[in-house]
């Protein structure tokens, strides 16, 4: 029967098409395999303990020393390693730089002497020496920075490769990401934390190794000029500064670790949205995800503010000792002057001596204060060292357990092969074909048509009004993948109407999912028009994409998704209804594994659920919202035929109009019409004879 609707061009000004092209989402995280898995109390290759408590304290302790020693063994694998050569070269460059710095430092005292004597020849020679020293120190400093950068890159490569060896040994990557709960964000630790540690440490280690020699030399120079009182004053100053900074640093390390954890959680949330962009587009849940992203951001910012508040006191103490050091310099050089050691010197000679002694004392104090100033960088290094060490220790533990126990079976389906990840059916390339074999027919007749308005999605809109009877009307629609040339569906006209269910069938790559994308508005039709009278919403028009989406949070949050949890909670009747649907879909065990409906689930839902559980939980979500229309894309492909019958019978009992994409012949029992996509844009549309039980009901 010919559709009588007016033709609306998808590029026309009055078109109801509200679509947007989106790039295909990345593959979903690998789901746990097998239907209804019961998690063992102690996974075979993973620790049964939960994640480390957030109150765990980190600092410069024995645990840090143990982890640092392991990492140093990776960074310097042998005495003849390339990184050892780089470190030795870096130390030589630092020593050469300090030697040149000494001669540059005493130049002012020599200028005082020359200018005081008004010796022009000596002034010219001294100026030439200064220019030469400037060239030398520029070269030496540039060499030091270059060697430090090369050392950083080589350290990062060694540590990342060592982590990769452990991460990809056997199925450690699977155990760590799916079964084990003790390590958060292993990807961030391998990438960002390793980079931060190596980069910061490469700028510190040469200074730390050369500092004892420099301090020893300048200690002798200070003793020669000022005696033991000057040396004791400077050393006492450094001891006090070190103790104070140690006290200030210890709590900061813990907050550095927490900040990195919150950074990883915030990044993972955005990665989750990027990976599941299409599923989110079907659900139309941008408001919910914005709220949840902002909540993760708030936790990160709160941790950062706590860290910065504590760093403020550390910075205050560091700056205090820096400026006290400059005052201490003059106190030290004043000792021999007021003791009368230089009473026999001329003013020019005294000026030169004061300048030279000032440089020696100042440089000794400077080296001490430089070590104190490293405390801020040290907190970063200590924090990320703990995180990297945790990851390495955990991977070693998993590997030892794997080697000492019977190996776990590889994740597989019933045939021993891992099933393909959901959502891999290709609808992107239509096959070449001839003319379509059926003329346009009307699937559901009648119904008022109005333009969709902003309020259509609200839960208080009346779903019994006439405009909810025909949410979608397609007129001469041609579907083509973005960038593709061959049509997947050509010149399709139909109207979706309440009470008349449609089954879409066809081989892979025929355009079944693509048709749903056009209906939802994710793709624009290549030709023709799509007229919508209702915006998709969980209470009216509900989409169940091929790749299920689960946000972070509790089991109840998954059920009410894409709506937010009620701030005032849920009534006893609503909770009992949710539990009833969990029992109907045989997911009672899931509620027990999660600790109830409202317990916050820290693990990734894609790791916690099998493909069959994902689909059944999506039906629990569907039954909770009870929409008038539901569009399902292979929604029962991972469940048994018996469970499929239970799910579809409940949909019919709740008086939902179904628009299903599927391959199973059993699905015809629950639909009135079948749209078969033949490829190359061709399609056929025919009514389905109702089965005996439905004929008896009608």
Secondary structure as GFF3:
##gff-version 3
##sequence-region A 1 698
A	DSSP	alpha_helix	62	75	.	.	.	ID=ss1
A	DSSP	alpha_helix	82	105	.	.	.	ID=ss2
A	DSSP	alpha_helix	107	117	.	.	.	ID=ss3
A	DSSP	alpha_helix	120	167	.	.	.	ID=ss4
A	DSSP	alpha_helix	172	174	.	.	.	ID=ss5
A	DSSP	pi_helix	175	179	.	.	.	ID=ss6
A	DSSP	alpha_helix	186	188	.	.	.	ID=ss7
A	DSSP	pi_helix	189	193	.	.	.	ID=ss8
A	DSSP	alpha_helix	194	226	.	.	.	ID=ss9
A	DSSP	alpha_helix	228	275	.	.	.	ID=ss10
A	DSSP	alpha_helix	277	283	.	.	.	ID=ss11
A	DSSP	alpha_helix	286	338	.	.	.	ID=ss12
A	DSSP	alpha_helix	347	404	.	.	.	ID=ss13
A	DSSP	three_ten_helix	454	457	.	.	.	ID=ss14
A	DSSP	three_ten_helix	466	468	.	.	.	ID=ss15
A	DSSP	beta_strand	472	479	.	.	.	ID=ss16
A	DSSP	beta_strand	489	496	.	.	.	ID=ss17
A	DSSP	beta_strand	502	505	.	.	.	ID=ss18
A	DSSP	alpha_helix	512	520	.	.	.	ID=ss19
A	DSSP	beta_strand	527	532	.	.	.	ID=ss20
A	DSSP	beta_strand	541	544	.	.	.	ID=ss21
A	DSSP	alpha_helix	555	560	.	.	.	ID=ss22
A	DSSP	alpha_helix	572	584	.	.	.	ID=ss23
A	DSSP	alpha_helix	588	593	.	.	.	ID=ss24
A	DSSP	alpha_helix	605	608	.	.	.	ID=ss25
A	DSSP	alpha_helix	611	625	.	.	.	ID=ss26
A	DSSP	beta_strand	629	633	.	.	.	ID=ss27
A	DSSP	alpha_helix	641	653	.	.	.	ID=ss28
A	DSSP	beta_strand	657	661	.	.	.	ID=ss29
A	DSSP	three_ten_helix	665	670	.	.	.	ID=ss30
A	DSSP	beta_strand	673	679	.	.	.	ID=ss31
A	DSSP	beta_strand	682	687	.	.	.	ID=ss32
A	DSSP	alpha_helix	692	697	.	.	.	ID=ss33
###
